[in-house]
């Protein structure tokens, strides 16, 4: 029952991630994604060409452009590599996740080329695939921590951590990441992308609420160590309070 609940939450977050990814890759005008019927088809088939260009001319293009085009392509696919093995057991082999990350990136690049809302770039294929693999590594590490510390065979811990506390902690961390992304994006765009910042903020709030829910579930487990659950509840609660204050002052 608990595994089923975790997969449902993973599926919900995965769908939310796909919606955000679709918006930023195809519809975000502040990211230069507005279609232009007059534009020529743009593509790059030389590996490392664009990466090298951004690194060589970083002072001219700006560090924001370097970050978005190099690190952004990696970060964008990390949730894909993390959530996929959570909701689909068959993808828990690293090579399957890597292949699916590459296939997803290939689909995105092709759609950007055909729709003229971007360019087909083999460097993006590489960076997206690396991001998917990095997300898979984080999943493996998180799963290892879960199995190691939620068991009952620990000699130096009298009571094992509540299993749901690990989920609560992971969600609290994710909520903080989305909060940071929302604030940073609003800052770098100088407030010219309110919809994108609001979308990231909304995700942060939803994930923080989920963290609180799982923290409560953790506190309801019997004969467990509740330290991690309390920390997660405090972090998520403070983050939600910050969001409430920001919304109130904005209104």
N, C-alpha and C positions, 0 to 999 in steps of 0.2 A: 504493500500500500504506500509506504514512504517513498520507495523507488519510483512508483508510478506518479506520485505527487511531484517529485523532483523533475521528472521528465516533462510533465505538463508545464511547470514553471519554466524549464529550459526552452520548451517549444514556444511559449508566449514571448519570452525575451528574444528568441531567435527570430520570430516574425517581426517583432518591433525593430530589431537590428536591420533586417532586410528592408523594411519600409524606410528607415533612415538612410541606409546605403543607397537605395533607389533614388531618394530625393537628392542627396548630395551629388550623385554621379550623373543624374540626367536632368534635374529641374532647378537646381540652385543657381540662380543667375549671378549671385555674388561669387560663385566658384567658376564663372565663365561657361556655364552649361546651357545657355540659351541657344536654341537651334538657329542656324542661319542658312536659308535655302540657297544663298549665293556663294557660300563658302565651298571650297574644293575639299575633296576627301583628303584627310590628313593621316599619315601613318609613318611609323619608324620601325624598320625591320633589322636595324643594326644594334646588336646587344651592347649595352653600356653607353650608347651614344648620348642619350638624354641625361643619364646619371652624371656622366663626365661633364656635360655642358653646364649643368646646374652647379656642380662643385667648382669648376674652373671660373665661372662668372657669378659666383655667389654674392660678391660685393656689388655687382651691378643689378642682378635680379632681385636681391634682397633675401635675407635669411628666412622670411616667411614663405617665400616661394620655394626655397630649397626644402624647408621642413614639410610643406604640404605635398610636394611632388616626390620626395624620397621617403621620409619617415611616415608621411601620411598614407602612402600606399601600403606600407607594412602594417601600420596600426589599423587601417580600415578592414583588413581581412583577419586580424587576430580573433575577433569574436566569432567569425565563421569557423575557424579551426577549433575554438573552445566549445561552442555550443553544439556543433554537429555530433561529436561523440557522446555528448550528454543525452541527446534525444534519439540517437540512432546507434545501437550497439555495434552493428557491423562496421562502423567507421572507426572503431577503436584500434585499428591497425594504422600505424603512422602513414604507410604508403597510400592507403585509401583516402585518408584525409588530405594528403598532399595532392593526389590526383584530382580529387573533387575541388580543391581550392584552385588548382590550375584551370580546371574546366569552367568553374564559375567566373574566374578572371577572363578567360577566353571569351565567354559569352558576353560579359560586360564590355570588353574592348571592341568586340564585333558590333554590338548594338550602338556603341558610341560612334563608331566609324560610319555605320549605315545611317544613323540618325543625325550625323554631323553635329553632335553635341560634345565632341572631344576628338581624340585621335587614337588610332590603333598603335599601341606602343609595346614592343616586346620587353622593354625595361619594366613597364607596369606589370606585365605577366610575371616576371621574375620576382618583383617586390611583393606583389599580392600573394604569390605562392609561398614566399618566405614568411609573410605575415600569417598565413593559414597554418604553416608548420609551427611557428612560434606559439600560436594559440593552442595548438595540440599539445605542445610541451607543457604549457601552463596547466592544461587539463590533467595531464598525467601527474604532474607534481601535486596539484590540488587533490586528485584522487588518492595519491599515495599518502598525503597528510591525513586525509579523511580516514582511510583504512588503518593507519598506524595509531592515531590518537583517539579514535572513537571505539576501539576495541576494549576488551576487559583484561587483556594479558599484560598490562603495564605494571611493572614492579614498583616503580618509584612514584606512581600517581595512584593514590588510594581510590579515587573515583575518576573514571574516564570522562572526558568532555562529552557533553550532550551532542548527539549527532547533528541535530538541526542548528547547533551553534556555528558549525563550519559553513553551512549555507548562509546563515545570517551574516557572518563575517565577510564572506565573499561578496554578497550583495551590497553590504555597506561600503566595501572598497570600490565596487563598480559604480555605486551611486556617487561616491566622491570623485571618481574619474570623470563621469558625465558632468558633474558640477563644475569641475576644473575646465573641462572642454567648453562648456557653455560660457563661462566667464571669459576664458581666453579668446574664444571665437568672437564674442561681442567686442572685446577690446581691440583685437587685430582688425576687425572690419569697421571699427569706430561707430558701432551701432547701426550700420547700414544693412545688416542682415538679421532683423528682429525675428523673422519666422524660423530661421535655422537655429538661432540661439534659444528661442522658446522651445523648439523641438528637443534639443539637448537637455534643457532644463526640465521639461516634462518627463523625459526618460529618467533623469536623476531622481525626481520626486517619486515616480512609480516604483523604481528599484529600491529606494529608501523605505518606502512603505512595505514592500515585500520583505526587506530585511527585518523590520520591526515585527512583522507577522511570524517569521521564522524564529526570531529571538524569543517571542512569546511561546512558540511551540517547544523551543529548547528548554525554557524555564519550567515547562509542564512535565518534562521527562523526570522520572524518579531515580534517585540515587546516582546523580551525575554531578560533574564539575560544571558550575554555571558561570565561571569567570569569563570565558570567551563570549558567552551569550550576553552577559551584562555589558561588556565592552562594546559589542555590536549594537545593542539597543541604545547605548549612550551615544555612539557615533552617529547612528541613523537618526536618532531623535534630535540631536543637535543640528544635523544637516537639514532636517525638515523644519526646525524652528527658524533657521537662517533663511530658508526659502519663504516661509510665511512672512517674516519680517520684510524681506525684499519685495514681495508682492504687495504687502500693505503699504509700504513707503512709495512704491511705484504708482499705486492707485491714488 
